[in-house]
Structures are given as structure tokens and as C-alpha cells.
Amino acid sequence: MTNPITQISLGMANVFIVRGQDGCILVDAGTPNSADAILSKLETHGITPNDIRLILITHGHIDHFGSAAALRERTGAPVAVHTLDAGDLRQDTNPQDDPLQAGWLVRLLMRTPGLKNLFGPDNIPPCPPDIEFEGAETRLDEYGVAARVILTPGHTHGSVTLLTDSGEAIVGDSIMGKLMGMIRKPGPPIVAYDLEQNRQSMRRLLDLSPHTIYVGHGGPFSAQEVSEIIGS
């Protein structure tokens, strides 16, 4: 298998299917009401609901877990997230980042009625996770995929990266295409708990020698492209 990862675009946001020898992992679940679109696109790639053995959420933001509960019901696959972000999935309101590091324009948009929902609706379906990863690293072989989940905090406390043994990485929003993926260049997240911690997390990831970086908005990017914007 030359590339186990298929990127599926849902407009600005991406979800991913990671194929293994004994099943598939779905990484992220899009915004609410995206389940039909995701399953339809998976079908075009020859993936049935029964092929999904795990739904991995990279972090607790609504555009990444909004349809997780619906997809769990449709596939029977458990939903997994790092324990540091698990509380966000249990809420029925869009998580609020505090303390939040963001540019002035993003802060203004998030506080402006009628515009703040660009970042997700206020009321969302809660999705208590079935699996909570703890610690810095967890193998995923039991779900049929030769890969590991690595804690890469900074965008959120519990942001994780899926890194395959063949060198593909899915980083959620730890790296983003500029302008929410509309520009074909990588950049740091537009919001973060700790931008410096995020940079350090991505440097540690690059030290593991991934060759392709898949992101939640835009991409994918080469490791060299990401290295140039992360710095040493």
C-alpha cells in the first residue's frame, strides 16, 4: 500500500480515512449534519460503514467532532479522543478557548453576532467518547492500522496527531492551510491555547521524519513546507 490515507474535503474542513490491513480508521468527523456526506464520499472510495473500526478525533472543536455521534451510530465504531479534550465532546455548547491566542481579526469575528458561527454553531450534539487516550503515545494496531496517536498540544490541550508507520501524519489544526485552507501554503493555527507549545509539538513531530503532513483545513503539505514555517 503506497499511501494509506485518503483526504476527504467537506468544504473548508477535511476528514481522513486511514486504511490498514484489517480495517480503517476515520480521523475527524466534520461539522454537525455531515454524516451523510462523509459516508457517501467514503463509499466512492470503496469504504463501507462496517469497514470503520475507530473514529479518532484530533481535538475538541466542533468542526472536527460535530458528526461523531451520528457516525458512531451509523458505523458502530467507537469514538476516541485524548482525555485532555474529552470534556469538550461531552458538552452541548461549542467549546470556548480560554486563554485564547488569536489574531485581532479572528477575535473580532468570534465575538460578532452572525459571524461567530463561522467557527461552529453554539448548540451542538454532545458525543461522550468511548475511548480516552492518556499519556503521550498510543499504538493503533488493534484497530487494523499500523500507526500511533501522539499527543501534540498547543492548538488545544489534547490535540493529537496520527502518525503512520509509513510516514504520513494527520495533525488536525496544529498546522492549517492559510485562510482556513483557501491558500495553498501552510501556516500555524489561527487560534490556540499556546502557540509556542504548538510550535514545539510540531518540531517534535518533524523529528520523527514524517514525509507528508495532512491538515484539517487545506493541504496536504510536505514535511519541508511545514519545517519552513515552524522554524528550529
C-alpha positions as CSV (number, residue, x, y, z in Angstrom):
1,M,0.0,0.0,0.0
2,T,1.7,3.2,-1.2
3,N,-0.5,5.7,0.7
4,P,-2.9,4.5,3.4
5,I,-4.5,8.0,3.8
6,T,-7.3,9.4,1.7
7,Q,-8.3,13.1,2.3
8,I,-11.9,13.9,2.0
9,S,-12.9,17.6,1.7
10,L,-16.1,18.8,3.3
11,G,-15.7,22.4,2.1
12,M,-13.2,24.1,4.3
13,A,-12.7,21.2,6.7
14,N,-11.2,17.8,5.9
15,V,-11.8,14.3,7.3
16,F,-9.5,11.3,6.5
17,I,-9.7,7.6,6.1
18,V,-6.6,5.6,7.1
19,R,-6.6,2.1,5.6
20,G,-4.9,-0.8,7.2
21,Q,-4.6,-4.5,6.6
22,D,-7.5,-5.3,8.9
23,G,-9.8,-2.3,8.7
24,C,-9.9,1.5,8.5
25,I,-9.8,4.4,10.9
26,L,-11.8,7.6,10.3
27,V,-10.0,10.7,11.5
28,D,-12.3,13.6,12.5
29,A,-16.0,13.9,11.8
30,G,-16.7,17.3,10.3
31,T,-19.4,19.7,11.5
32,P,-22.9,18.6,12.6
33,N,-25.1,17.1,9.9
34,S,-22.1,15.9,7.8
35,A,-22.6,12.2,8.4
36,D,-24.4,11.5,5.1
37,A,-21.8,13.4,3.1
38,I,-18.9,11.7,4.8
39,L,-20.4,8.2,4.3
40,S,-21.3,8.9,0.7
41,K,-17.7,10.1,-0.1
42,L,-16.3,7.0,1.7
43,E,-18.4,4.8,-0.5
44,T,-16.9,6.3,-3.6
45,H,-13.5,5.1,-2.2
46,G,-14.8,1.6,-1.6
47,I,-15.2,2.0,2.1
48,T,-18.4,0.8,3.8
49,P,-19.6,1.7,7.3
50,N,-18.7,-1.7,8.6
51,D,-15.1,-1.1,7.5
52,I,-14.6,1.7,10.0
53,R,-13.1,0.3,13.3
54,L,-12.4,3.6,15.0
55,I,-13.4,7.3,14.8
56,L,-10.4,9.3,16.0
57,I,-11.0,12.9,16.9
58,T,-7.8,15.1,16.6
59,H,-9.1,17.7,19.1
60,G,-12.3,19.1,20.7
61,H,-13.5,21.6,18.3
62,I,-16.9,21.4,16.7
63,D,-15.7,21.3,13.1
64,H,-13.8,18.2,13.9
65,F,-16.3,16.2,16.0
66,G,-19.7,17.6,15.1
67,S,-20.9,14.5,13.3
68,A,-19.1,12.0,15.5
69,A,-22.2,10.8,17.4
70,A,-24.1,10.2,14.1
71,L,-21.2,8.4,12.6
72,R,-20.8,6.2,15.6
73,E,-24.5,5.2,15.3
74,R,-24.1,4.5,11.6
75,T,-20.8,2.6,11.7
76,G,-20.8,1.0,15.2
77,A,-17.2,2.3,15.6
78,P,-16.1,3.8,18.9
79,V,-15.2,7.4,19.2
80,A,-11.7,8.1,20.6
81,V,-10.1,11.4,21.8
82,H,-7.3,12.3,24.1
83,T,-8.6,12.7,27.7
84,L,-7.5,16.3,27.9
85,D,-10.1,17.2,25.2
86,A,-12.7,14.6,26.2
87,G,-14.7,17.1,28.2
88,D,-15.3,19.2,25.0
89,L,-17.1,16.3,23.4
90,R,-19.4,15.9,26.3
91,Q,-20.7,19.5,26.2
92,D,-23.8,20.7,24.3
93,T,-22.3,24.0,23.6
94,N,-19.3,24.9,21.3
95,P,-16.1,24.9,23.4
96,Q,-14.7,28.3,24.2
97,D,-10.9,28.6,24.1
98,D,-9.7,30.4,27.2
99,P,-7.0,31.5,27.4
100,L,-7.1,32.1,23.6
101,Q,-4.2,33.2,21.4
102,A,-5.5,34.5,18.1
103,G,-5.1,37.5,15.8
104,W,-7.3,40.5,16.4
105,L,-9.4,39.8,13.3
106,V,-10.3,36.3,14.5
107,R,-11.1,37.5,18.0
108,L,-13.4,40.1,16.5
109,L,-15.2,37.6,14.3
110,M,-15.7,35.2,17.2
111,R,-17.4,38.0,19.2
112,T,-19.6,39.3,16.4
113,P,-23.2,38.1,16.3
114,G,-23.9,36.5,13.0
115,L,-20.3,35.9,12.3
116,K,-19.0,33.9,15.2
117,N,-20.8,30.8,13.9
118,L,-18.3,30.7,11.1
119,F,-16.3,28.7,13.7
120,G,-19.2,26.4,14.6
121,P,-22.7,26.6,15.9
122,D,-23.4,27.5,19.5
123,N,-25.5,24.4,20.2
124,I,-24.1,21.1,19.2
125,P,-24.9,17.4,19.8
126,P,-22.7,16.1,22.7
127,C,-20.7,13.0,21.9
128,P,-19.3,11.3,25.1
129,P,-16.2,9.4,23.8
130,D,-15.9,5.7,24.1
131,I,-12.2,5.8,24.4
132,E,-9.9,8.3,26.1
133,F,-6.3,8.2,25.2
134,E,-3.9,9.0,28.0
135,G,-0.2,9.8,28.0
136,A,2.0,10.9,25.1
137,E,1.6,8.0,22.7
138,T,-0.8,5.1,21.9
139,R,-0.5,2.4,19.2
140,L,-3.5,1.7,16.9
141,D,-2.7,-1.7,15.7
142,E,-5.7,-3.3,17.4
143,Y,-7.9,-1.2,15.1
144,G,-6.2,-2.7,12.0
145,V,-3.9,0.2,11.2
146,A,-0.1,0.4,11.6
147,A,0.0,3.8,13.2
148,R,0.2,5.6,16.6
149,V,-1.5,8.6,18.2
150,I,0.9,11.2,19.6
151,L,-0.1,14.0,21.9
152,T,0.8,17.3,20.2
153,P,-0.7,20.0,22.4
154,G,-0.8,23.7,21.7
155,H,-3.9,24.3,19.5
156,T,-5.8,22.6,22.3
157,H,-4.6,20.9,25.4
158,G,-5.4,17.5,24.0
159,S,-4.6,17.9,20.3
160,V,-3.2,14.7,18.8
161,T,-1.5,13.6,15.6
162,L,-2.0,10.3,13.9
163,L,1.4,9.1,12.5
164,T,1.5,6.0,10.3
165,D,4.5,3.7,10.3
166,S,4.9,4.6,6.6
167,G,5.4,8.3,7.5
168,E,2.1,10.1,6.9
169,A,0.9,12.4,9.7
170,I,-2.6,13.8,10.3
171,V,-2.2,16.8,12.6
172,G,-5.7,18.3,12.9
173,D,-5.4,22.1,13.2
174,S,-1.9,22.1,14.6
175,I,-1.0,23.2,11.1
176,M,-3.5,24.9,8.8
177,G,-3.7,26.0,5.2
178,K,-3.7,29.8,5.2
179,L,-7.1,31.5,5.3
180,M,-8.7,28.2,6.5
181,G,-7.2,26.3,3.7
182,M,-8.1,28.6,0.8
183,I,-4.4,29.4,0.2
184,R,-2.1,26.5,-0.8
185,K,0.5,27.3,1.9
186,P,0.8,26.1,5.4
187,G,0.6,28.3,8.5
188,P,0.1,28.0,12.3
189,P,-3.4,27.6,13.7
190,I,-5.5,30.8,13.7
191,V,-6.4,30.1,17.3
192,A,-4.5,28.3,20.0
193,Y,-4.2,27.8,23.7
194,D,-0.4,28.2,23.4
195,L,1.2,28.9,20.0
196,E,4.7,28.3,21.3
197,Q,3.7,24.9,22.7
198,N,2.1,24.2,19.3
199,R,5.4,25.0,17.5
200,Q,7.3,22.8,19.9
201,S,4.8,19.9,19.3
202,M,5.3,20.2,15.5
203,R,9.0,20.3,15.9
204,R,8.9,17.0,17.9
205,L,6.7,15.6,15.2
206,L,9.1,16.6,12.4
207,D,11.9,14.9,14.4
208,L,10.0,11.6,13.8
209,S,10.6,12.2,10.0
210,P,7.1,12.2,8.5
211,H,7.1,12.9,4.8
212,T,3.6,14.1,4.3
213,I,1.5,16.3,6.7
214,Y,-2.3,16.2,6.4
215,V,-4.2,19.1,8.0
216,G,-7.8,19.9,8.9
217,H,-8.1,22.8,6.5
218,G,-6.3,22.7,3.2
219,G,-3.2,20.7,2.5
220,P,-1.6,18.2,2.4
221,F,1.9,19.6,2.8
222,S,5.4,18.2,2.6
223,A,7.5,18.0,5.8
224,Q,9.8,20.5,4.2
225,E,7.0,23.0,3.7
226,V,5.9,22.7,7.4
227,S,9.5,22.9,8.6
228,E,10.0,26.2,6.9
229,I,7.1,27.8,8.8
230,I,7.8,26.1,12.1
231,G,11.5,27.1,12.4
232,S,14.1,25.5,14.6
